[in-house]
Amino acid sequence: MSQFFQIHPENPQPRLIKQAAEILRQGGLAVIPTDCAYALACRIGDKRVTERVQRLRQLGSKHNFTLLCRDLSELSFFAKVDNSEYRLLKAHTPGAFTFILPATREVPRLLMHPKKRTIGIRVPDNPIAMALLAEMDEPLMTTSLIMPGDDLPLSDPYDIRQTLEHQLELVIDGGYCGFEATTVVDMTEETAVVTRQGAGDASAFL
């Protein structure tokens, strides 16, 4: 049965953040709030828990996972970014964007697109997610909490707990954080392409 932490959405309790980070370090699978919706999260590079996510969401091998990062310096460790791209990223982070970028060798093969060698990267504008990333001192692997057959992610922490309590180690209740997806911007070619219009204002990329 999963643990259930109620964490203040603006002033996260350090004690609960530390406990949540320890659950993740031990290979746990968690649901965490972001600035768009709740997401499944785990440590990067943990094959066992990544496979659990794939089974839970019924994901194929070509699914692009997203690395949740604290800032652009952490982002650039896992993705290849030139100067012009960096300026665009800086102007839109933190925020409701996922950027598809060429992956560096630091990204575990299991997480990147098998043929394109790309990875989704984002910096969330959410105090709980940012506090957790700071405590972890490393990015988290995430994917939207959209169950097979559904079009929208689960948005109520109590419903999430009831539905998935035997398949997770932790549910963080950070209050309502919506259910609109991030805006996805593919930056693997010369010109950025908006492949999904979501919560982020994509006008700068059009």
Backbone hydrogen bonds, N-H to C=O, Kabsch-Sander energy under -0.5 kcal/mol:
donor,donor_aa,acceptor,acceptor_aa,energy
2,S,165,E,-1.4
3,Q,169,E,-2.4
5,F,171,V,-2.3
6,Q,4,F,-0.5
7,I,5,F,-0.8
7,I,173,D,-2.2
16,L,13,Q,-0.5
17,I,13,Q,-2.1
18,K,14,P,-2.5
19,Q,15,R,-1.8
20,A,16,L,-2.5
21,A,17,I,-2.5
22,E,18,K,-2.0
23,I,19,Q,-1.9
24,L,20,A,-1.9
25,R,21,A,-2.6
26,Q,22,E,-1.6
27,G,24,L,-1.8
28,G,23,I,-2.0
30,A,41,A,-2.6
31,V,170,L,-1.9
32,I,30,A,-0.5
32,I,39,A,-2.6
34,T,37,A,-0.7
38,Y,154,L,-0.5
39,A,32,I,-2.6
40,L,143,T,-2.6
41,A,30,A,-3.0
42,C,141,M,-2.0
44,I,139,P,-0.6
46,D,43,R,-0.9
47,K,45,G,-1.1
50,T,46,D,-2.2
51,E,47,K,-2.3
52,R,48,R,-1.3
53,V,49,V,-1.9
54,Q,50,T,-2.1
55,R,51,E,-2.1
56,L,52,R,-2.6
57,R,53,V,-2.5
58,Q,54,Q,-0.8
59,L,54,Q,-2.0
63,H,60,G,-1.4
65,F,63,H,-0.8
65,F,111,L,-1.1
66,T,142,T,-2.3
67,L,120,G,-3.3
68,L,66,T,-0.6
68,L,140,L,-3.2
69,C,67,L,-0.6
69,C,122,R,-2.9
75,L,71,D,-2.0
76,S,72,L,-2.6
77,F,74,E,-0.9
78,F,74,E,-0.6
78,F,75,L,-1.3
79,A,75,L,-1.3
80,K,102,P,-2.7
81,V,79,A,-0.6
86,Y,82,D,-2.5
87,R,83,N,-1.8
88,L,84,S,-1.6
89,L,85,E,-2.7
90,K,86,Y,-2.8
91,A,87,R,-1.7
92,H,88,L,-0.8
92,H,89,L,-1.0
93,T,90,K,-0.7
95,G,123,V,-2.5
97,F,95,G,-1.6
98,T,183,T,-2.7
99,F,121,I,-2.9
100,I,98,T,-0.5
100,I,185,V,-2.7
101,L,99,F,-0.6
101,L,119,I,-2.4
103,A,117,R,-2.5
104,T,78,F,-2.1
107,V,104,T,-1.4
111,L,108,P,-1.9
112,M,108,P,-0.8
112,M,109,R,-0.6
113,H,118,T,-2.0
117,R,113,H,-2.1
119,I,101,L,-2.5
120,G,65,F,-1.8
121,I,99,F,-2.3
122,R,67,L,-2.4
126,N,124,P,-0.8
130,M,126,N,-2.6
131,A,127,P,-2.3
132,L,128,I,-2.3
133,L,129,A,-2.3
134,A,130,M,-2.2
135,E,131,A,-2.1
136,M,132,L,-2.4
137,D,133,L,-2.0
138,E,133,L,-0.8
140,L,68,L,-1.7
141,M,42,C,-2.8
142,T,66,T,-3.2
143,T,40,L,-1.5
145,L,38,Y,-1.3
146,I,144,S,-1.5
147,M,145,L,-0.6
150,D,147,M,-2.6
154,L,145,L,-2.4
160,I,156,D,-2.7
161,R,157,P,-2.4
162,Q,158,Y,-2.3
163,T,159,D,-2.6
164,L,160,I,-2.7
165,E,161,R,-1.4
167,Q,164,L,-2.3
168,L,164,L,-0.8
169,E,29,L,-2.8
170,L,29,L,-1.4
171,V,3,Q,-2.4
172,I,31,V,-2.5
173,D,5,F,-3.4
173,D,171,V,-0.6
174,G,172,I,-0.9
180,E,36,C,-0.7
183,T,96,A,-2.5
184,V,196,R,-2.1
185,V,98,T,-2.7
185,V,183,T,-0.5
186,D,184,V,-0.5
186,D,193,V,-3.3
187,M,100,I,-2.8
187,M,185,V,-0.7
193,V,186,D,-2.3
195,T,184,V,-1.8
195,T,193,V,-0.8
196,R,184,V,-1.4
198,G,196,R,-0.7
199,A,181,A,-2.6
200,G,96,A,-0.9
202,A,200,G,-0.7
205,F,202,A,-2.0
206,L,202,A,-0.5
206,L,203,S,-1.0
